[in-house]
Amino acid sequence: MDFERLPNGQTSSPSTFGLHFSRFLRKLFYQLVQDDIIYEAEDIVYWNTKYQTSLGRDEVKFEKQKGKKYTIKYFISTKNNSVNVVTTSPETIFGDVALAVHPDNKRYHNLIGQKAIIPIVNRTIPIIADARVDMFANNGIIRITPAHDLFSLQIAKDHKLPVDHFAIDQDGCFTKHAGDFDGKKVDEFMGNILQNLDDIDNMVSVENCDYEVPMCKKTGEKLQVMCLVQRFLHVEKAKEKLSLSIDN
């Protein structure tokens, strides 16, 4: 890209954002929105709760850390039955909108269409069938938590489930969906969640595991995975549009 051909590029002024250049940017931004090159959408972003900003994927590094893998019992609402669900993020169970199994998994076939109960808050959610669920990993049943997980978001959209059911807000606190933990800092009350699950006999097992944690490259802050409405850029479409704008 030849930046000398941009408006104000021929001047000797050290200022990048002169009046003409600002007008050019506003006009260009408006046109990109009109052409659906810049668009708004609900999508997964990496949110820095300390600095209150979302980060692009190139600003995020994934660190391997020692953690825990929890097996949590979800009771079925219609009968004296339960399923064991494996997770590394029990703090987000309050954002669950469904449990999902593979449609060919005979072990859970009779549960499809029934309701499961989220521990602690006792909210019911559907058990759905989706062919993207791995029948052999993690007991063959997964949580669908679209506000905090990309794979869940894709499944939730396809099944027309709510995608804005947040367990954790942008300040790193539990939301109203967490019941009595509403407004409490996740980092400070994580232990209380685990103890509560154990006290009500919903904690089946805890195992050591390695998993990747999203971290801010610049600050080293642990990032929260969240589904937020953001502006996104269709990169390939933008290349052609920007080249034409500069040439003209």
SERO-714556 format. One record per atom (N, C-alpha, C): y, z, x. Coordinates in steps of 0.2 Angstrom, whole numbers, padded with zeros to 4 digits, always signed. Atoms other than C-alpha are relative to their C-alpha. Layout:
YZX ...
# end
This chain:
-0006+0000+0004 +0000+0000+0000 +0006+0000+0004 -0006+0001-0004 +0017-0005+0007 +0005+0004-0003 -0005-0004+0003 +0028+0010+0003 +0007-0002+0002 -0006+0002-0001 +0043+0001+0011 +0003-0004-0006 -0002+0005+0006 +0043-0010-0005 +0002+0004-0006 -0002-0004+0006 +0045+0005-0017 +0007+0001+0000 -0007-0001+0001 +0062+0008-0024 +0003+0006+0004 -0004-0004-0005 +0074+0017-0012 -0004-0001+0007 +0004+0000-0006 +0061+0012+0002 +0005-0003+0005 -0004+0004-0005 +0075+0001+0010 +0006+0004+0003 -0005-0004-0002 +0087+0015+0012 -0001+0005+0006 +0001-0005-0006 +0090+0027+0027 +0000+0007-0003 +0000-0007+0003 +0090+0042+0015 -0006+0004+0002 +0006-0004-0001 +0078+0056+0020 -0003+0002-0006 +0002-0002+0006 +0076+0060+0002 -0005-0005-0003 +0005+0004+0003 +0060+0054-0006 +0001-0001-0007 -0001+0000+0007 +0064+0058-0024 +0007-0001-0002 -0007+0002+0002 +0081+0049-0026 +0000-0002-0007 +0000+0002+0007 +0087+0044-0043 -0004-0006-0002 +0004+0006+0002 +0080+0027-0043 -0007+0001+0000 +0008-0001-0001 +0063+0032-0037 -0002+0005-0006 +0002-0004+0006 +0063+0046-0051 -0001-0004-0006 +0000+0004+0006 +0067+0033-0064 -0007-0004+0000 +0006+0004-0001 +0053+0022-0057 -0006+0004-0002 +0006-0004+0002 +0040+0036-0058 -0001+0001-0007 +0000-0002+0007 +0045+0041-0075 -0003-0007-0004 +0002+0007+0003 +0043+0022-0081 -0007-0001+0001 +0007+0002-0001 +0027+0020-0072 -0005+0005-0003 +0004-0005+0004 +0020+0036-0079 -0001-0001-0007 +0000+0002+0007 +0024+0031-0096 -0004-0006-0001 +0004+0006+0001 +0016+0014-0094 -0007+0001+0001 +0007-0002-0002 +0000+0022-0086 -0003+0003-0006 +0002-0004+0006 -0001+0033-0102 -0002-0005-0005 +0000+0005+0005 +0002+0018-0113 -0007-0004+0001 +0006+0004-0002 -0012+0008-0104 -0006+0004+0000 +0006-0005+0000 -0024+0023-0105 -0003+0000+0007 +0002-0001-0007 -0025+0024-0086 +0001+0007+0001 -0001-0008+0000 -0018+0042-0087 -0002+0002-0007 +0003-0002+0006 -0027+0051-0101 -0001+0007-0001 +0001-0007+0001 -0029+0068-0108 -0007+0001-0003 +0007-0001+0003 -0047+0075-0111 -0002+0007+0002 +0003-0007-0002 -0057+0091-0111 -0005-0001+0005 +0005+0002-0005 -0067+0091-0095 +0000+0007+0004 +0001-0006-0004 -0073+0104-0083 +0004-0001+0006 -0004+0000-0006 -0061+0109-0069 -0001+0006+0003 +0001-0006-0003 -0061+0122-0056 +0007+0004+0000 -0006-0004+0001 -0048+0135-0060 +0001+0006+0005 -0001-0006-0004 -0040+0147-0048 +0004+0005-0004 -0003-0005+0004 -0036+0163-0058 +0005+0003+0003 -0006-0003-0004 -0025+0170-0044 +0006-0004+0000 -0006+0005+0000 -0013+0155-0043 +0001-0004-0006 -0001+0003+0007 -0016+0149-0061 +0001-0007+0001 -0001+0007+0000 -0019+0131-0057 -0007-0003+0001 +0007+0003+0000 -0034+0119-0058 +0000-0004+0007 +0001+0004-0006 -0040+0110-0042 -0004-0006-0001 +0004+0006+0000 -0047+0093-0039 -0006+0001+0004 +0007-0001-0003 -0065+0091-0033 +0001+0000+0008 -0001+0000-0008 -0058+0087-0015 +0003+0006+0002 -0003-0007-0002 -0049+0104-0015 -0005+0006+0000 +0005-0005+0001 -0066+0113-0018 -0005-0001+0005 +0006+0000-0004 -0079+0118-0006 -0006+0005-0004 +0005-0004+0003 -0096+0125-0012 -0004+0004+0006 +0003-0005-0005 -0103+0140-0002 -0006+0002-0002 +0007-0003+0002 -0121+0145-0002 +0001+0007+0001 -0001-0007+0000 -0121+0163-0006 -0007+0003-0002 +0005-0003+0003 -0134+0176-0009 +0002+0003-0006 -0002-0003+0007 -0135+0181-0027 -0006+0002-0004 +0006-0003+0004 -0146+0186-0041 -0001-0005-0006 +0002+0004+0005 -0156+0176-0054 -0003+0005-0006 +0001-0004+0006 -0157+0185-0071 -0004-0003-0005 +0004+0002+0005 -0170+0183-0084 +0002+0004-0006 -0003-0004+0006 -0162+0188-0101 -0004-0002-0006 +0003+0001+0007 -0171+0190-0118 +0005-0001-0005 -0004+0001+0006 -0164+0182-0133 -0005+0000-0006 +0004-0001+0006 -0171+0187-0149 +0001-0006-0005 +0000+0006+0005 -0175+0174-0163 +0002+0004-0007 -0002-0004+0006 -0166+0179-0179 -0004+0000-0006 +0004+0001+0006 -0179+0173-0192 -0007+0004+0001 +0006-0003-0001 -0194+0182-0185 +0000+0005+0006 +0000-0005-0005 -0200+0196-0173 -0003-0004+0006 +0002+0004-0006 -0200+0184-0158 +0006+0000+0005 -0005+0000-0005 -0190+0181-0142 -0001-0005+0005 +0001+0004-0005 -0187+0169-0128 +0004+0003+0006 -0003-0002-0006 -0183+0172-0110 +0004-0005+0004 -0004+0005-0003 -0169+0163-0102 +0003+0002+0006 -0002-0002-0007 -0165+0162-0084 +0007-0003+0001 -0007+0002-0001 -0147+0162-0078 +0003+0003+0007 -0004-0003-0006 -0136+0165-0062 +0007+0003-0002 -0006-0002+0002 -0121+0169-0073 +0000+0003-0006 +0000-0004+0006 -0124+0182-0086 +0007+0002-0003 -0007-0002+0002 -0105+0185-0087 +0002-0005-0005 -0002+0005+0005 -0104+0169-0097 -0004-0001-0006 +0004+0001+0006 -0117+0172-0110 +0004+0000-0007 -0004-0001+0006 -0103+0176-0123 +0003-0007-0002 -0002+0006+0002 -0098+0158-0122 -0006-0005-0002 +0005+0005+0003 -0115+0151-0127 +0001-0002-0007 -0001+0003+0006 -0115+0139-0141 -0007-0002-0003 +0007+0002+0002 -0134+0135-0141 -0005+0002+0005 +0005+0001-0005 -0150+0136-0132 -0004-0006-0001 +0003+0007+0000 -0159+0120-0128 -0007+0000+0003 +0007+0002-0003 -0177+0114-0125 -0001-0007+0000 +0002+0007+0000 -0185+0098-0122 -0004-0001-0006 +0003+0001+0006 -0191+0090-0138 -0008+0000+0000 +0008+0001-0001 -0209+0087-0131 -0003+0007+0003 +0003-0006-0002 -0211+0105-0125 -0003+0004-0005 +0004-0003+0005 -0225+0112-0136 +0001+0007-0001 -0001-0008+0000 -0221+0130-0131 +0006+0002-0005 -0006-0001+0004 -0204+0129-0140 +0000-0004-0007 -0001+0005+0005 -0207+0116-0153 +0001+0003-0007 -0001-0003+0007 -0208+0128-0168 +0006+0004+0000 -0006-0004+0000 -0192+0136-0162 +0006-0005-0001 -0006+0005+0000 -0181+0120-0163 +0003+0001-0008 -0003-0001+0007 -0169+0122-0178 +0001+0007-0002 -0001-0007+0002 -0170+0141-0178 +0006+0003+0004 -0005-0003-0003 -0157+0153-0172 -0002+0006+0005 +0001-0005-0005 -0156+0164-0157 +0006+0005+0000 -0005-0005+0000 -0146+0180-0155 +0003+0002+0007 -0003-0001-0007 -0134+0182-0140 +0000+0008+0001 +0000-0008-0001 -0137+0200-0133 +0007+0003+0001 -0006-0004+0000 -0123+0213-0134 +0004-0001-0006 -0004+0001+0005 -0113+0204-0146 -0003-0002-0007 +0004+0001+0006 -0127+0199-0158 +0003-0006-0004 -0002+0006+0003 -0120+0182-0162 -0005-0005+0000 +0006+0004+0000 -0132+0169-0168 +0002-0007+0002 -0001+0007-0003 -0133+0151-0160 -0006-0004-0002 +0006+0004+0002 -0144+0137-0164 -0005-0002+0006 +0004+0003-0005 -0159+0131-0154 -0001-0007-0001 +0000+0007+0001 -0158+0113-0151 -0005-0004+0005 +0005+0004-0005 -0169+0099-0143 +0004-0005+0003 -0003+0005-0004 -0163+0088-0129 -0004-0002+0005 +0005+0002-0005 -0173+0077-0118 +0003+0001+0007 -0003-0001-0007 -0161+0081-0103 -0003+0007+0003 +0003-0007-0002 -0169+0099-0102 -0006-0001+0004 +0006+0000-0004 -0181+0101-0088 -0006+0005-0003 +0005-0004+0003 -0197+0107-0096 -0004+0005+0004 +0004-0004-0005 -0204+0115-0080 +0005+0005+0004 -0005-0004-0004 -0188+0123-0073 +0002+0006-0004 -0004-0006+0004 -0182+0141-0078 -0003+0001-0007 +0004-0001+0007 -0195+0143-0092 +0001-0005-0005 -0001+0006+0005 -0190+0126-0100 +0005+0001-0005 -0005-0001+0005 -0176+0133-0110 +0007+0002+0004 -0007-0002-0003 -0157+0134-0105 +0005+0002-0005 -0006-0002+0004 -0141+0141-0111 +0005-0006+0000 -0005+0006+0001 -0128+0128-0118 +0007+0004+0000 -0006-0003+0000 -0111+0135-0112 +0005-0005+0002 -0004+0006-0002 -0099+0120-0112 +0007+0002+0003 -0007-0002-0003 -0083+0130-0108 -0001+0002+0007 +0000-0002-0007 -0090+0135-0091 -0006-0004+0004 +0005+0003-0004 -0103+0122-0086 +0000-0008-0002 +0000+0007+0001 -0103+0103-0084 -0006-0003-0004 +0006+0003+0004 -0121+0099-0090 +0000+0003-0007 +0000-0002+0007 -0119+0110-0105 +0006-0003-0004 -0006+0004+0003 -0102+0101-0109 -0003-0007-0003 +0002+0007+0002 -0111+0084-0109 -0005+0001-0006 +0005-0001+0006 -0125+0091-0121 +0004+0002-0006 -0004-0002+0006 -0113+0100-0132 +0004-0005-0004 -0004+0005+0003 -0102+0085-0135 -0005-0005-0004 +0005+0005+0003 -0118+0074-0139 -0002+0003-0007 +0003-0003+0006 -0124+0087-0152 +0006+0003-0004 -0006-0002+0004 -0106+0090-0159 +0000+0007+0000 -0001-0007+0000 -0106+0108-0154 +0007+0002+0003 -0006-0002-0003 -0090+0118-0150 +0000+0000+0007 +0000+0000-0007 -0084+0116-0132 +0005+0004+0002 -0005-0004-0002 -0070+0128-0132 -0001+0008-0001 +0002-0007+0001 -0080+0144-0134 +0000+0004+0007 +0000-0003-0006 -0074+0153-0119 -0002+0007+0001 +0002-0007-0001 -0082+0169-0112 +0005+0003+0005 -0004-0003-0005 -0069+0171-0098 +0007-0004-0001 -0006+0004+0000 -0050+0166-0099 +0003-0002+0006 -0003+0002-0006 -0038+0159-0087 +0002+0005+0005 -0002-0006-0004 -0034+0176-0080 -0006+0004+0003 +0006-0003-0002 -0052+0180-0076 -0002+0006-0004 +0002-0006+0005 -0054+0192-0091 -0005-0003-0005 +0004+0002+0005 -0067+0192-0104 +0004-0001-0007 -0004+0001+0006 -0061+0185-0121 -0003+0004-0006 +0002-0004+0006 -0063+0191-0139 -0008-0001-0001 +0008+0001+0001 -0081+0183-0139 -0004+0005+0003 +0004-0005-0004 -0086+0197-0127 +0000+0006-0004 +0000-0006+0004 -0084+0210-0141 +0004+0005+0004 -0003-0006-0003 -0080+0227-0133 +0003-0001+0007 -0002+0001-0007 -0077+0219-0116 +0006-0005+0000 -0006+0004+0001 -0062+0209-0123 +0006+0002+0004 -0005-0002-0004 -0048+0209-0110 -0001+0003+0006 +0002-0003-0006 -0058+0217-0097 -0001-0005+0006 +0001+0004-0006 -0058+0210-0079 -0007-0001+0001 +0007+0001-0001 -0074+0201-0076 -0003+0003+0007 +0002-0003-0007 -0075+0206-0057 -0001+0008-0001 +0001-0007+0000 -0073+0224-0062 -0005+0003-0005 +0004-0002+0006 -0084+0225-0078 -0007-0004+0000 +0007+0004+0000 -0099+0213-0072 -0006+0005+0000 +0005-0005+0000 -0109+0229-0068 -0001+0003-0007 +0001-0003+0006 -0106+0236-0085 -0004-0005-0005 +0004+0005+0004 -0113+0219-0093 -0007+0001+0002 +0007+0000-0002 -0129+0220-0083 -0003+0007-0002 +0003-0007+0002 -0131+0239-0087 -0001+0000-0007 +0000+0001+0007 -0128+0235-0105 -0006-0004-0002 +0005+0004+0001 -0141+0222-0105 -0007+0003+0001 +0006-0004-0001 -0154+0233-0097 -0001+0006-0005 +0001-0006+0005 -0150+0248-0109 -0003-0002-0007 +0003+0002+0006 -0154+0237-0124 -0006-0004+0001 +0007+0003-0001 -0170+0230-0116 +0001-0008+0000 -0001+0008+0000 -0163+0212-0115 +0000-0002+0007 +0001+0002-0007 -0164+0212-0096 -0007+0000+0002 +0008+0000-0001 -0182+0206-0092 -0001+0001+0008 +0001-0001-0007 -0180+0204-0073 +0006-0003+0004 -0006+0002-0005 -0168+0202-0058 -0004-0002+0006 +0003+0003-0006 -0173+0191-0043 +0006-0002+0005 -0004+0003-0005 -0164+0187-0027 +0000-0008+0000 +0000+0007+0000 -0159+0169-0025 +0006-0002+0004 -0006+0004-0004 -0147+0157-0015 +0003-0005-0005 -0003+0004+0004 -0134+0148-0025 +0007-0002+0002 -0007+0002-0002 -0118+0138-0023 +0006+0002-0004 -0006-0002+0003 -0101+0145-0027 +0006-0004+0001 -0006+0004-0002 -0086+0135-0029 +0006+0004+0002 -0005-0004-0003 -0072+0141-0018 +0006-0005+0002 -0006+0004-0001 -0054+0135-0015 +0000-0001+0008 +0000+0002-0007 -0053+0126+0002 +0006+0004+0004 -0006-0002-0003 -0036+0132+0006 +0001+0008+0000 -0001-0007+0001 -0036+0150+0000 -0006+0004+0001 +0006-0004+0000 -0054+0155+0000 -0002+0004-0006 +0001-0004+0006 -0053+0161-0018 -0006-0003-0004 +0005+0002+0004 -0068+0160-0029 +0003-0003-0006 -0003+0003+0006 -0065+0148-0043 -0004+0000-0006 +0003-0001+0006 -0069+0149-0061 -0001-0007-0003 +0001+0006+0003 -0077+0134-0069 +0001+0000-0008 -0003+0000+0007 -0068+0130-0086 +0000-0007-0002 -0001+0007+0003 -0067+0116-0098 +0007+0001-0003 -0007+0000+0002 -0048+0113-0101 +0002-0007-0001 -0004+0007+0002 -0037+0099-0108 +0004-0001+0006 -0003+0002-0006 -0031+0090-0092 +0002-0007-0001 -0001+0007+0000 -0023+0074-0088 -0004-0003+0006 +0005+0004-0005 -0035+0062-0078 +0002-0007+0001 -0002+0007-0002 -0033+0046-0069 -0006-0005+0000 +0005+0005-0001 -0044+0031-0071 +0002-0004+0007 -0002+0002-0007 -0044+0027-0052 +0000-0008+0000 +0000+0007-0001 -0050+0009-0053 +0005-0004-0004 -0005+0003+0004 -0039+0004-0067 +0007+0001+0003 -0007-0001-0003 -0024+0012-0058 +0001-0004+0006 -0001+0004-0006 -0027+0003-0042 +0004-0007-0001 -0003+0006+0002 -0023-0014-0050 +0007+0001-0003 -0006-0001+0004 -0009-0007-0061 +0005+0001+0005 -0005-0002-0005 +0000+0001-0046 +0002-0006+0004 -0001+0006-0005 -0002-0015-0035 +0005-0005-0004 -0004+0004+0004 +0006-0025-0049 +0007+0002-0001 -0006-0003+0001 +0020-0013-0052 +0004+0000+0007 -0004+0001-0007 +0025-0013-0033 +0002-0007+0001 -0002+0007-0001 +0024-0032-0032 +0006-0002-0004 -0006+0002+0005 +0036-0033-0047 +0006+0004+0001 
# end
